[in-house]
Amino acid sequence: MNFDIPQDLQDYLNELDRFIADTIKPLENENDNIRFFDHRREDARTDWERGGLPNEEWEALLAKAKRLADEAGHYRYPLPKEYGGQEGSNLGMAIIREHFATIGLGLHNDLQNEHSIVGNNVGLLLMIEYGTEEQKAAWIDDLAEGRAGFAFGITEPDHGSDATHMETTAVRDGDEWIINGSKTWNTGIHKAKHDLIFARTSGKAGDGDGITAFLTPTDSEGFKVEEMLWTFNMPTDHGRISMKDVRVPHESIFGGEGRGLGVVQHFFNENRIRQAASSLGAAQFCINESIAYAKERAPFGKPLATNQGIQFPLVELQTQCEMLRALIHKTAWQMDNYGAFSVSDKVSMCNYWANRLCCDAADRAMQVHGGLGYSRHKPFEHIYRHHRRYRITEGAEEIQMRRVAGYLFGFMGQRAPKGVREPAAES
């Protein structure tokens, strides 16, 4: 077994580092763009006069960075070659996202809104996999170029993790469907021209089948953004919307009638392993900064680093990082070789532990840095605010743990993939 990063991937990391240094960092420091990354002026990202929405200049800067990355051939790394990508693997994406987060916050990678010069364009991946030929023709180029996008209307005010109990319904009326219901935490709804609305079209509450996804224009009559939800980590692009007799054509169905949950679940594992890698990278950044500071800071006539009270917590965090890194790499490699759902339990392990580890590492970095760590002169409180949300969103850590338990105790009906040892049977 070889645990080294493949040489071609290491070479690509070096290429990305050069692109960041030569192209992205100069843009980050141009025209006071650094204000968006200066933690003392972080509120520059938020337009308080428009209800806490992202500042237009902030979003324009992110879009420019993505265009530059696309022109350089980096932004579409995970996409098939026919769409301008490099057919990047799950292992490649995990290593890249960890690498970026380990560098620290910046225009190259800012996970507050999932921005990165190597894109994780979920909407485009879904369109390539599930779109009809007509939908692909209308959407793929615009999605790839960043000219279009859609929000995801899954979570409801009264139903989060229990998506199969959603109360939003759609009823067919000739060549149209009439949608009624409400959704919350619709990320990106402040600009999206469409919302991918998930609604029950058949079956009963609790059924996995019978939920259909509709590409719903946000300017449809009866579609209303009720409020933008302020969060621990501003600005907000998360909206609560309502739908009253919203009509959409039958052609707006995405992924097949009654098969909506399968659509969104398809890329859950890929998203979760990439997000776990990002949290791992952010945790490593916090540890690295703490070690460097502890060597320099010398209260009472000696460096902090000589104190076991400083050493031991960081040793434990670093040990967890090393173990998690091995599991993430192994899991991503198995996903590439055996399929995205072959190691769902391992993905959930990586995801919930990485998010918790990042929060612990950010908290410890604040402690090591003392008052300075708690201040906005350092990025640790920002990292904590951002990554704390991942212990809730995209499957709360309790849901991830329940998922692992399902496999562990045999409730999921899933066998180990090829090349993975199963637990020994009871005698």
Phi, psi and omega per residue, in radians:
M1 nan 2.378 -3.132
N2 -2.017 2.060 -3.090
F3 -1.738 0.084 3.100
D4 -1.253 2.608 3.006
I5 -1.134 2.256 3.129
P6 -0.896 2.473 -3.027
Q7 -1.053 -0.677 -3.138
D8 -1.134 -0.590 3.109
L9 -1.282 -0.670 3.074
Q10 -1.093 -0.697 3.089
D11 -1.095 -0.650 -3.141
Y12 -1.225 -0.644 3.052
L13 -1.034 -0.717 3.114
N14 -1.129 -0.674 3.094
E15 -1.124 -0.728 3.109
L16 -1.127 -0.695 3.105
D17 -1.065 -0.707 3.111
R18 -1.154 -0.702 3.111
F19 -1.108 -0.712 3.105
I20 -1.090 -0.814 -3.095
A21 -1.172 -0.683 -3.032
D22 -1.510 -0.498 -3.002
T23 -2.107 -0.817 -3.011
I24 -1.389 -0.785 -3.130
K25 -1.087 -0.735 3.058
P26 -1.034 -0.675 3.098
L27 -1.171 -0.676 3.127
E28 -1.053 -0.583 -3.098
N29 -1.688 0.019 -3.105
E30 -1.456 2.448 3.017
N31 0.907 0.651 -3.141
D32 1.063 0.459 3.034
N33 -1.064 -0.355 -3.127
I34 -1.116 -0.263 3.131
R35 -1.066 -0.496 -3.134
F36 -1.293 -0.253 -3.132
F37 -2.043 -0.033 3.024
D38 -1.413 1.950 -2.978
H39 -1.106 -0.369 3.079
R40 -1.309 -0.364 -3.106
R41 -2.096 0.476 -3.062
E42 -1.052 -0.431 -3.122
D43 -1.205 -0.081 3.026
A44 -1.077 -0.391 3.121
R45 -1.263 -0.349 -2.983
T46 -1.846 2.278 3.052
D47 -1.642 1.621 -3.066
W48 -1.185 -0.388 3.138
E49 -1.349 -0.248 3.131
R50 -2.025 0.653 3.022
G51 1.300 0.419 3.078
G52 1.520 0.225 3.125
L53 -1.222 2.835 3.070
P54 -1.078 2.430 3.094
N55 -1.092 2.388 -3.102
E56 -1.064 -0.678 3.129
E57 -1.156 -0.636 3.104
W58 -1.094 -0.840 -3.123
E59 -1.196 -0.591 3.098
A60 -1.149 -0.645 3.114
L61 -1.141 -0.765 3.102
L62 -1.079 -0.727 3.136
A63 -1.114 -0.687 3.121
K64 -1.124 -0.739 3.117
A65 -1.075 -0.703 3.124
K66 -1.152 -0.694 3.110
R67 -1.082 -0.759 3.120
L68 -1.091 -0.709 3.116
A69 -1.161 -0.632 3.121
D70 -1.180 -0.736 3.119
E71 -1.100 -0.553 3.138
A72 -1.465 -0.087 3.088
G73 1.549 0.239 -3.066
H74 -1.729 -0.624 -2.939
Y75 -1.063 -0.614 -3.059
R76 -1.683 0.374 -3.076
Y77 -0.754 -0.826 -3.050
P78 -1.385 -0.098 -3.041
L79 -1.434 2.780 3.030
P80 -1.075 2.699 -3.099
K81 -1.069 -0.562 -3.119
E82 -1.130 -0.291 3.096
Y83 -1.918 0.358 3.076
G84 1.514 0.187 -3.093
G85 -1.680 -3.083 3.126
Q86 -1.951 0.154 -3.104
E87 0.944 0.780 -3.133
G88 -1.067 2.516 -3.087
S89 -1.514 2.940 3.024
N90 -1.102 -0.667 3.089
L91 -1.120 -0.760 3.119
G92 -1.063 -0.781 3.140
M93 -1.132 -0.681 3.135
A94 -1.115 -0.781 -3.118
I95 -1.173 -0.708 3.129
I96 -1.128 -0.792 -3.084
R97 -1.201 -0.623 3.044
E98 -1.137 -0.765 -3.138
H99 -1.016 -0.827 -3.131
F100 -1.069 -0.780 -3.102
A101 -1.203 -0.530 3.110
T102 -1.195 -0.535 3.080
I103 -1.107 -0.625 -3.102
G104 2.065 3.111 -3.116
L105 -1.250 2.553 3.108
G106 3.033 3.122 -3.104
L107 -1.164 -0.324 3.087
H108 -1.241 -0.457 -3.008
N109 -2.932 1.942 3.116
D110 -2.380 1.836 -2.969
L111 -1.403 0.030 3.064
Q112 -1.011 -0.616 3.099
N113 -2.289 0.510 3.068
E114 1.070 0.495 3.101
H115 -1.390 2.414 3.051
S116 -2.821 2.601 3.089
I117 -1.305 -0.244 2.933
V118 -1.928 1.805 -2.900
G119 -1.323 2.603 2.992
N120 -2.035 1.225 -3.001
N121 -1.431 1.510 -3.064
V122 -1.081 -0.736 -3.131
G123 -1.027 -0.739 -3.141
L124 -1.186 -0.748 3.112
L125 -1.057 -0.724 3.104
L126 -1.137 -0.719 -3.127
M127 -1.117 -0.733 3.112
I128 -1.072 -0.675 -3.061
E129 -1.425 -0.662 -2.939
Y130 -2.118 -0.196 -3.089
G131 -1.201 2.562 2.996
T132 -1.228 2.928 3.135
E133 -1.046 -0.668 3.113
E134 -1.158 -0.733 3.121
Q135 -1.142 -0.724 3.123
K136 -1.071 -0.777 -3.129
A137 -1.077 -0.620 -3.089
A138 -1.439 -0.442 -2.936
W139 -1.968 -0.682 -2.869
I140 -1.025 -0.840 -3.116
D141 -1.071 -0.766 -3.121
D142 -1.172 -0.652 3.090
L143 -1.150 -0.751 -3.124
A144 -1.162 -0.601 -3.114
E145 -1.530 -0.084 -3.137
G146 1.379 0.255 3.138
R147 -1.489 -0.218 -3.115
A148 -2.588 2.827 3.099
G149 -2.968 2.936 3.075
F150 -2.403 2.575 3.064
A151 -1.414 2.988 -3.139
F152 -2.060 2.006 -3.136
G153 -1.755 1.382 -3.122
I154 -1.913 -1.047 -3.070
T155 -1.147 2.467 3.108
E156 -2.053 2.797 -3.135
P157 -0.950 -0.606 -3.102
D158 -1.873 0.056 -3.091
H159 -2.545 1.985 3.118
G160 -1.926 -1.453 -3.115
S161 -1.170 -0.460 -3.116
D162 -1.597 1.161 -3.043
A163 -1.103 -0.469 -3.114
T164 -1.236 -0.194 3.116
H165 -1.753 0.324 -3.090
M166 -1.044 2.506 -3.073
E167 -1.697 -0.177 3.069
T168 -1.185 2.324 -3.079
T169 -2.215 2.733 3.031
A170 -2.355 2.297 -3.113
V171 -2.116 2.336 -3.111
R172 -1.353 2.432 3.088
D173 -2.401 1.547 -3.085
G174 1.198 -2.145 3.135
D175 -1.595 0.179 -3.126
E176 -2.189 2.880 3.010
W177 -2.131 2.484 3.125
I178 -1.924 2.087 -3.059
I179 -1.858 2.326 3.040
N180 -2.329 2.420 3.103
G181 2.618 -2.837 -3.117
S182 -2.616 2.680 3.116
K183 -2.382 2.715 3.109
T184 -2.375 2.889 -3.089
W185 0.966 0.736 3.059
N186 -1.421 1.592 -3.086
T187 -1.184 2.316 3.124
G188 1.495 0.093 -3.064
I189 -1.210 -0.282 -3.129
H190 -1.169 -0.337 -3.137
K191 -2.259 -0.335 -3.041
A192 -1.093 2.344 3.093
K193 -1.467 -0.240 3.093
H194 -2.388 2.660 3.049
D195 -2.188 2.210 3.107
L196 -1.411 1.665 -3.048
I197 -1.552 2.247 3.082
F198 -1.772 2.168 -3.063
A199 -2.446 2.580 3.097
R200 -1.367 2.206 3.134
T201 -1.986 -0.195 3.084
S202 -2.865 2.998 3.121
G203 1.349 -2.933 -3.081
K204 -2.218 2.914 -3.142
A205 -0.949 2.286 -3.126
G206 1.773 -0.306 3.109
D207 -1.316 2.400 3.073
G208 -1.314 -0.545 3.094
D209 -1.540 2.900 3.071
G210 1.597 0.096 3.068
I211 -1.875 2.236 -3.046
T212 -2.060 2.487 3.089
A213 -1.716 2.357 -3.131
F214 -2.186 2.232 2.991
L215 -1.346 1.751 -2.954
T216 -1.859 2.086 3.094
P217 -1.076 2.337 -3.101
T218 -1.320 -0.182 3.080
D219 -1.689 0.226 3.110
S220 -1.139 2.541 3.067
E221 -1.098 2.252 -3.129
G222 1.674 -0.136 3.101
F223 -1.650 2.159 -3.036
K224 -2.427 2.286 2.982
V225 -1.451 1.927 -3.040
E226 -1.363 -0.673 -3.136
E227 -2.901 2.750 2.985
M228 -1.796 2.270 -2.994
L229 -1.570 2.064 3.122
W230 -1.319 2.513 -3.022
T231 -2.254 3.034 3.055
F232 -0.996 -0.523 -3.039
N233 -2.160 1.620 -3.103
M234 -1.482 2.750 0.185
P235 -1.397 3.110 3.140
T236 -1.955 2.336 2.913
D237 -2.218 0.471 -3.091
H238 -1.858 2.007 -3.068
G239 -1.988 2.682 2.952
R240 -1.821 2.213 -3.075
I241 -2.149 2.742 3.055
S242 -2.212 2.675 3.127
M243 -2.340 2.179 3.112
K244 -2.185 1.900 -3.139
D245 0.897 0.802 3.091
V246 -1.348 2.191 -3.111
R247 -1.786 2.280 3.073
V248 -2.321 2.597 3.121
P249 -1.235 2.767 3.138
H250 -1.031 -0.528 -3.113
E251 -1.202 -0.149 3.139
S252 -1.413 -0.154 3.104
I253 -1.082 2.344 -3.071
F254 -2.090 2.017 3.080
G255 1.579 0.044 3.085
G256 1.809 2.473 -3.137
E257 -1.122 2.261 3.107
G258 1.403 0.018 -3.072
R259 -2.050 0.495 -3.061
G260 -1.125 -0.726 -3.092
L261 -1.155 -0.578 3.085
G262 -1.097 -0.580 3.121
V263 -1.084 -0.937 -3.059
V264 -1.241 -0.555 -3.130
Q265 -1.256 -0.368 -3.069
H266 -1.002 -0.710 -3.073
F267 -1.829 0.131 3.088
F268 -0.983 -0.858 -3.070
N269 -1.121 -0.722 3.112
E270 -1.108 -0.739 3.107
N271 -1.106 -0.747 -3.033
R272 -1.220 -0.632 3.131
I273 -1.247 -0.591 3.103
R274 -1.231 -0.679 3.121
Q275 -1.190 -0.662 3.088
A276 -1.075 -0.713 3.122
A277 -1.112 -0.664 3.102
S278 -1.129 -0.753 3.111
S279 -1.135 -0.651 3.077
L280 -1.070 -0.784 3.127
G281 -1.086 -0.722 3.119
A282 -1.142 -0.669 3.090
A283 -1.098 -0.752 3.135
Q284 -1.112 -0.664 3.072
F285 -1.022 -0.813 -3.131
C286 -1.079 -0.708 3.132
I287 -1.168 -0.799 -3.131
N288 -1.032 -0.774 -3.135
E289 -1.144 -0.659 -3.138
S290 -1.169 -0.710 3.122
I291 -1.109 -0.799 -3.126
A292 -1.088 -0.734 -3.125
Y293 -1.184 -0.696 -3.122
A294 -1.140 -0.473 3.081
K295 -1.297 -0.532 -3.062
E296 -1.569 -0.683 -3.058
R297 -1.282 2.210 -3.042
A298 -2.314 1.253 3.039
P299 -1.312 2.671 3.125
F300 1.001 0.456 3.008
G301 1.448 0.134 3.097
K302 -2.590 2.660 -3.109
P303 -1.077 2.549 3.056
L304 -0.969 -0.565 -3.057
A305 -1.089 -0.291 3.135
T306 -1.418 -0.164 -3.101
N307 -1.582 2.245 3.128
Q308 -1.131 -0.465 3.087
G309 -1.114 -0.421 3.045
I310 -1.565 -0.738 -3.053
Q311 -1.127 -0.892 -2.922
F312 -1.127 -0.774 3.088
P313 -1.052 -0.649 3.126
L314 -1.263 -0.585 3.046
V315 -1.068 -0.790 3.140
E316 -1.099 -0.744 3.125
L317 -1.126 -0.748 -3.140
Q318 -1.131 -0.667 3.101
T319 -1.083 -0.761 3.108
Q320 -1.113 -0.678 3.098
C321 -1.054 -0.794 -3.110
E322 -1.100 -0.764 3.141
M323 -1.168 -0.725 -3.141
L324 -1.156 -0.692 3.138
R325 -1.044 -0.750 3.125
A326 -1.094 -0.727 -3.137
L327 -1.192 -0.706 3.125
I328 -1.103 -0.813 -3.138
H329 -1.097 -0.769 3.122
K330 -1.083 -0.793 -3.093
T331 -1.146 -0.769 3.131
A332 -1.108 -0.700 3.107
W333 -1.098 -0.739 3.126
Q334 -1.172 -0.608 3.063
M335 -1.080 -0.710 3.122
D336 -1.151 -0.613 -3.032
N337 -1.616 -0.520 -3.037
Y338 -2.101 -0.072 3.133
G339 1.929 2.640 -3.022
A340 -1.087 -0.489 -3.082
F341 -1.775 0.152 -3.097
S342 -1.272 -0.417 -3.077
V343 -2.325 0.813 -3.091
S344 -1.020 -0.631 3.128
D345 -1.134 -0.699 3.137
K346 -1.189 -0.636 3.086
V347 -1.053 -0.775 3.134
S348 -1.139 -0.679 3.064
M349 -1.036 -0.855 3.140
C350 -1.041 -0.754 -3.009
N351 -1.179 -0.922 -3.042
Y352 -1.239 -0.597 -3.109
W353 -1.292 -0.649 3.134
A354 -1.112 -0.728 -3.126
N355 -1.154 -0.721 3.118
R356 -1.180 -0.727 3.140
L357 -1.079 -0.718 -3.136
C358 -1.098 -0.758 3.112
C359 -1.097 -0.721 3.120
D360 -1.120 -0.714 -3.115
A361 -1.191 -0.696 3.106
A362 -1.139 -0.713 3.111
D363 -1.113 -0.738 3.130
R364 -1.173 -0.637 3.112
A365 -1.113 -0.666 3.065
M366 -1.068 -0.742 -3.096
Q367 -1.156 -0.768 -3.139
V368 -1.115 -0.678 -3.121
H369 -1.441 -0.107 3.115
G370 1.127 -2.473 -3.113
G371 -1.024 -0.610 3.119
L372 -1.111 -0.644 3.128
G373 -1.164 -0.561 3.123
Y374 -1.357 -0.365 -3.083
S375 -1.394 3.005 3.091
R376 -1.565 0.251 2.990
H377 -1.434 -0.203 3.080
K378 -2.174 2.715 -3.025
P379 -1.531 0.071 -2.968
F380 -1.184 -0.695 3.135
E381 -1.169 -0.560 3.068
H382 -1.151 -0.788 3.136
I383 -1.061 -0.751 3.122
Y384 -1.070 -0.828 -3.110
R385 -1.039 -0.706 -3.118
H386 -1.245 -0.938 -2.988
H387 -1.300 -0.285 3.055
R388 -1.078 -0.506 -3.108
R389 -1.195 -0.504 -3.083
Y390 -1.247 -0.203 3.024
R391 -1.364 -0.062 3.141
I392 -2.115 -0.851 -3.027
T393 -1.378 2.871 3.118
E394 0.939 0.594 -3.109
G395 1.742 1.717 -3.122
A396 -0.977 2.736 -3.082
E397 -1.046 -0.526 3.089
E398 -1.153 -0.647 3.095
I399 -1.170 -0.717 3.110
Q400 -1.096 -0.731 3.139
M401 -1.180 -0.662 3.090
R402 -1.124 -0.629 3.104
R403 -1.122 -0.767 3.094
V404 -1.076 -0.754 -3.140
A405 -1.067 -0.623 3.123
G406 -1.049 -0.723 3.084
Y407 -1.286 -0.700 -3.064
L408 -1.098 -0.679 -3.081
F409 -1.769 0.109 3.030
G410 1.430 0.371 -3.135
F411 -1.493 -0.205 -3.005
M412 -1.693 -0.206 3.134
G413 1.162 0.499 -3.083
Q414 -1.951 2.264 3.077
R415 -1.640 2.750 3.126
A416 -1.138 2.539 3.124
P417 -1.225 2.928 3.095
K418 -0.980 2.333 3.101
G419 1.543 -0.010 -3.133
V420 -2.033 2.222 -3.099
R421 -1.242 2.380 3.038
E422 -1.580 2.697 3.044
P423 -1.047 2.559 -3.140
A424 -1.156 2.481 3.131
A425 -1.265 2.623 3.100
E426 -1.198 2.477 3.112
S427 -1.453 nan nan
